[in-house]
Amino acid sequence: MHEVLRLRLQRRLPRCPYPRPMPHLSSLWMRLRYNLRPFPLRKMNTMSDTKIVTRFAPSPTGTLHIGSARTALFNWLFARRHGGQFLLRIEDTDKERSTEASTQAIYRGLTWLGLDFDGVPVSQAANAARHAEVAKEMLAGGHAYKCFATQEEIAAFREAAQAEKRSTLFRSPWRDVAEADHPDAPYVVRLKALREGQTIIMDQVQGDVVIRNEQLDDMVLLRSDGSPVYMLAVVVDDHDMGVTHVIRGDDHLNNAARQIQIYRAMDWELPTYAHIPLIHGPDGKKMSKRHGATGVEEYQALGYSAAGMRNYLARLGWSHGDDEFFTDSQAQSWFDLEHIGKSPARFDFKKLANISGQHIARTDDAALLHELERYLAAISADPLSETQKSLFLDGAYCIKEHAKNMTELSDKASFMFQSRPLELEEKAVQALDTVSIGILNELTPQLQNAKWTRVVLEGLVERLALSHDRKMGKLAAPLRAALSGRVTSPSVFDMMLVLGRDETIARLNDIS
């Protein structure tokens, strides 16, 4: 119990905030022009106010996973709610697996999601010298030691331990050997972890997690070539960047117990931890390719609204009462760590589609056009012409209420984007029989001088249908086929209003 109290009292001490941030860059793409570089070290001062600093620290070893995107979102929301900073660190210490292509995929994913970070991206690998410096400080302070055990000796120890059914946790015989007795041989630097008592991870999501120190190993800090390991680099980076809240997946929970040992050794203040459960598929198993798309860019290519994705991911594992649909400003004002659930959230594609559709319906037409253009670029489709953009802005009102994603929106807008003569679907060809074409030929001259309003157009078509003893719907079907090339489309009168008199008459003449 006394350990819990000590750590809680420690948290009340003033935190040394991150140095003055770089001037804010107005858009994410401008930041991406900068090369990754080391971050400046945090300056010590006695300011009592604690500025919230969160970070997203992906490894550039593949696409930006949807689970990682949610982690980024939670960090972004928490920082934005508290007027803090949201930083990006690329954890590229794995030189064999880290690629520039993956780094660029991370940038693109964050850009699409609209998660703007502060300052410039940080490269973990670029700070290797700083990581090694900390390990040497720990060595000098007696919190680390040189271990000369070879890989063969360690492997032999573990093999024997397995055979004897005892713990395979390696206890180095070099832990307390004096410097004078060290051989002239390669060595690694190991953490001198506590072996008695317990380590408490006071987690904002998981609660107090107690780890017996006897279960912790003397992990390697520096390899025999002098390069730092990931576990050390994470702690040093978080400290130097002034990170106050480490919000990450609960697959890192066990890492926290080992990383706390480094904080203790360096007498650094602990960050607040919040380990969030992973995302599972609809079947309750860890999200994977068998459930469908897992990469953020895949969801963009599938046409989901970025705002809808933010809304859905925020709601996936966190709640604000019974609210399902909310705006970015609402999410930023509501988000907290206390209402993140402990259990894995299940991904529901139907709910995502529903939320995406609601956001599309409520999005400003100009912003919707911008997102549609980004979607078309993502799927390598032809860009829209200025005429097509103008038509979309005129006609968005009649299509966006019924589209759940950009794919459906583009499909419903196809009547605006097609060039004459239209390519007719098979069912559209069938709808345009000889009799129907003859009736539509009677409509064309009436449209020449008609007032171009819905009321007038509806009246013309209705009277024409009655004159041929037809119901309105019977005439609307071939009219729809002539104007859109399809049998399903927005209202024929909406299409006529959006296309205008000249284009409407030209399309009717094409099927004569």
Backbone hydrogen bonds, N-H to C=O, Kabsch-Sander energy under -0.5 kcal/mol:
donor,donor_aa,acceptor,acceptor_aa,energy
5,L,1,M,-2.1
6,R,2,H,-2.2
7,L,3,E,-2.2
8,R,4,V,-2.2
9,L,5,L,-2.6
10,Q,6,R,-2.1
11,R,7,L,-1.4
12,R,8,R,-0.7
12,R,9,L,-1.0
13,L,10,Q,-1.2
30,M,27,S,-0.8
31,R,27,S,-0.9
31,R,28,L,-0.6
32,L,28,L,-1.5
33,R,30,M,-1.1
34,Y,31,R,-1.8
37,R,121,P,-1.0
51,K,49,D,-0.6
52,I,50,T,-0.5
54,T,85,Q,-2.8
56,F,87,L,-2.4
61,T,59,S,-2.2
65,H,63,T,-0.9
66,I,294,T,-2.9
69,A,65,H,-2.3
70,R,66,I,-1.7
71,T,67,G,-1.8
72,A,68,S,-2.5
73,L,69,A,-2.5
74,F,70,R,-2.7
75,N,71,T,-2.2
76,W,72,A,-2.6
77,L,73,L,-3.1
78,F,74,F,-2.3
79,A,75,N,-2.2
80,R,76,W,-2.7
81,R,77,L,-2.5
82,H,78,F,-1.5
83,G,80,R,-1.0
84,G,79,A,-3.2
85,Q,52,I,-2.5
87,L,54,T,-2.6
87,L,85,Q,-0.5
89,R,56,F,-2.7
90,I,122,V,-3.5
91,E,58,P,-2.5
91,E,89,R,-0.8
92,D,90,I,-1.8
95,K,93,T,-1.5
98,S,94,D,-2.6
99,T,60,P,-2.3
103,T,99,T,-1.7
104,Q,100,E,-2.5
105,A,101,A,-1.8
106,I,102,S,-1.9
107,Y,103,T,-2.0
108,R,104,Q,-2.6
109,G,105,A,-2.4
110,L,106,I,-2.5
111,T,107,Y,-2.6
112,W,108,R,-2.7
113,L,109,G,-2.2
114,G,110,L,-1.0
114,G,111,T,-0.7
115,L,110,L,-2.2
116,D,114,G,-1.2
118,D,86,F,-3.3
122,V,88,L,-2.1
123,S,37,R,-1.0
124,Q,90,I,-2.5
124,Q,122,V,-0.6
127,N,124,Q,-1.6
128,A,125,A,-1.4
131,H,127,N,-2.1
132,A,128,A,-2.5
133,E,129,A,-2.0
134,V,130,R,-1.9
135,A,131,H,-1.9
136,K,132,A,-2.1
137,E,133,E,-1.9
138,M,134,V,-2.3
139,L,135,A,-2.0
140,A,136,K,-2.6
141,G,137,E,-1.9
142,G,139,L,-1.1
143,H,138,M,-2.7
144,A,138,M,-1.0
145,Y,190,R,-2.3
147,C,188,V,-3.2
148,F,146,K,-0.5
154,I,150,T,-2.3
155,A,151,Q,-2.6
156,A,152,E,-2.3
157,F,153,E,-2.2
158,R,154,I,-2.3
159,E,155,A,-2.3
160,A,156,A,-2.2
161,A,157,F,-2.4
162,Q,158,R,-2.4
163,A,159,E,-2.0
164,E,160,A,-2.1
165,K,162,Q,-1.0
166,R,161,A,-2.6
172,S,170,F,-0.7
175,R,172,S,-1.1
177,V,174,W,-1.0
181,D,178,A,-1.4
182,H,179,E,-1.7
185,A,183,P,-1.5
188,V,147,C,-2.3
189,V,222,L,-2.0
190,R,145,Y,-3.1
190,R,188,V,-0.6
191,L,219,M,-2.9
192,K,143,H,-3.0
193,A,191,L,-1.4
199,T,211,I,-3.4
201,I,199,T,-0.6
201,I,209,V,-3.1
202,M,200,I,-0.8
203,D,201,I,-1.5
203,D,207,G,-1.9
204,Q,273,Y,-3.0
207,G,203,D,-1.4
209,V,201,I,-2.6
209,V,207,G,-0.6
210,V,208,D,-0.6
211,I,199,T,-2.9
211,I,209,V,-0.5
213,N,197,G,-2.0
215,Q,212,R,-2.2
216,L,213,N,-1.6
218,D,170,F,-0.6
219,M,217,D,-1.7
221,L,189,V,-3.9
222,L,189,V,-1.5
223,R,227,S,-3.1
226,G,223,R,-2.2
229,V,221,L,-2.0
233,A,229,V,-2.2
234,V,230,Y,-2.5
235,V,231,M,-1.0
236,V,232,L,-2.3
237,D,233,A,-2.8
238,D,234,V,-2.6
239,H,235,V,-2.4
240,D,236,V,-2.9
241,M,237,D,-2.4
242,G,239,H,-1.2
243,V,238,D,-2.5
244,T,53,V,-2.0
245,H,53,V,-1.8
246,V,272,T,-2.8
247,I,245,H,-0.9
248,R,246,V,-0.6
248,R,274,A,-1.8
250,D,276,I,-2.7
252,H,249,G,-2.0
253,L,250,D,-1.3
256,A,252,H,-1.5
257,A,253,L,-0.9
258,R,254,N,-1.0
259,Q,255,N,-2.8
260,I,256,A,-2.5
261,Q,257,A,-0.6
261,Q,258,R,-0.6
262,I,258,R,-0.7
262,I,259,Q,-0.8
263,Y,259,Q,-1.7
264,R,260,I,-2.4
265,A,261,Q,-2.2
266,M,262,I,-2.3
267,D,263,Y,-0.6
267,D,264,R,-0.9
268,W,263,Y,-2.6
272,T,244,T,-3.2
273,Y,202,M,-0.7
274,A,246,V,-2.3
276,I,248,R,-2.9
276,I,274,A,-0.7
280,H,345,A,-3.3
281,G,285,K,-3.6
284,G,281,G,-2.3
287,M,279,I,-1.9
291,H,288,S,-2.1
292,G,289,K,-1.5
296,V,64,L,-3.0
298,E,295,G,-0.7
299,Y,295,G,-1.2
299,Y,296,V,-0.5
300,Q,296,V,-1.6
301,A,297,E,-2.2
302,L,298,E,-1.6
303,G,300,Q,-1.3
304,Y,299,Y,-1.8
309,M,305,S,-2.5
310,R,306,A,-2.4
311,N,307,A,-2.4
312,Y,308,G,-2.8
313,L,309,M,-2.8
314,A,310,R,-2.3
315,R,311,N,-1.8
316,L,312,Y,-0.9
317,G,315,R,-1.7
319,S,339,H,-1.3
323,D,320,H,-1.9
331,A,327,T,-2.4
332,Q,328,D,-2.7
333,S,329,S,-1.5
334,W,330,Q,-1.7
335,F,331,A,-2.6
340,I,337,L,-1.4
341,G,317,G,-2.9
341,G,339,H,-0.5
345,A,278,L,-0.9
347,F,280,H,-3.0
347,F,345,A,-0.5
349,F,347,F,-0.5
352,L,348,D,-2.0
353,A,349,F,-2.4
354,N,350,K,-2.1
355,I,351,K,-2.7
356,S,352,L,-2.8
357,G,353,A,-2.4
358,Q,354,N,-1.9
359,H,355,I,-2.0
360,I,356,S,-2.3
361,A,357,G,-2.3
362,R,358,Q,-1.2
363,T,359,H,-0.8
363,T,360,I,-0.9
368,L,364,D,-2.6
369,L,365,D,-2.3
370,H,366,A,-1.9
371,E,367,A,-2.1
372,L,368,L,-2.4
373,E,369,L,-2.4
374,R,370,H,-1.9
375,Y,371,E,-2.3
376,L,372,L,-2.6
377,A,373,E,-2.1
378,A,374,R,-2.1
379,I,375,Y,-1.6
380,S,377,A,-1.3
381,A,376,L,-3.1
389,K,385,S,-2.4
390,S,386,E,-2.2
391,L,387,T,-2.4
392,F,388,Q,-2.3
393,L,389,K,-2.3
394,D,390,S,-1.8
395,G,391,L,-2.2
396,A,392,F,-1.8
398,C,395,G,-1.5
399,I,396,A,-1.5
400,K,396,A,-2.4
402,H,399,I,-1.4
403,A,400,K,-0.8
406,M,303,G,-4.3
409,L,405,N,-2.3
410,S,406,M,-2.8
411,D,407,T,-2.0
412,K,408,E,-2.7
413,A,409,L,-1.7
414,S,411,D,-1.2
416,M,413,A,-1.9
417,F,413,A,-1.0
418,Q,414,S,-1.4
424,L,422,L,-0.8
425,E,485,G,-2.7
429,V,425,E,-2.2
430,Q,426,E,-1.9
431,A,427,K,-1.8
432,L,428,A,-1.3
433,D,431,A,-1.3
437,I,433,D,-2.5
438,G,434,T,-2.0
439,I,435,V,-2.0
440,L,436,S,-2.4
441,N,437,I,-1.8
442,E,438,G,-0.9
442,E,439,I,-0.8
443,L,439,I,-1.0
444,T,440,L,-1.5
446,Q,442,E,-0.7
447,L,443,L,-1.3
447,L,444,T,-0.8
448,Q,444,T,-0.7
448,Q,445,P,-0.6
449,N,445,P,-0.5
453,T,451,K,-2.1
457,L,453,T,-2.6
458,E,454,R,-2.9
459,G,455,V,-2.0
460,L,456,V,-2.3
461,V,457,L,-2.2
462,E,458,E,-2.5
463,R,459,G,-2.4
464,L,460,L,-2.1
465,A,461,V,-2.4
466,L,462,E,-2.3
467,S,463,R,-2.1
468,H,464,L,-0.8
468,H,465,A,-0.8
469,D,466,L,-1.8
470,R,465,A,-2.9
474,K,471,K,-0.8
475,L,471,K,-1.1
475,L,472,M,-0.7
476,A,472,M,-2.2
477,A,473,G,-1.6
479,L,475,L,-1.7
480,R,476,A,-2.8
481,A,477,A,-2.0
482,A,478,P,-2.3
483,L,479,L,-1.9
484,S,480,R,-2.4
485,G,480,R,-0.5
485,G,481,A,-1.9
486,R,480,R,-0.6
495,M,491,S,-2.3
496,M,492,V,-2.2
497,L,493,F,-2.2
498,V,494,D,-2.4
499,L,495,M,-3.0
500,G,496,M,-2.0
503,E,499,L,-0.6
504,T,500,G,-2.1
505,I,501,R,-2.6
506,A,502,D,-2.3
507,R,503,E,-2.2
508,L,504,T,-1.9
509,N,505,I,-2.4
510,D,506,A,-1.6
511,I,507,R,-0.7
511,I,508,L,-0.7
512,S,509,N,-1.3
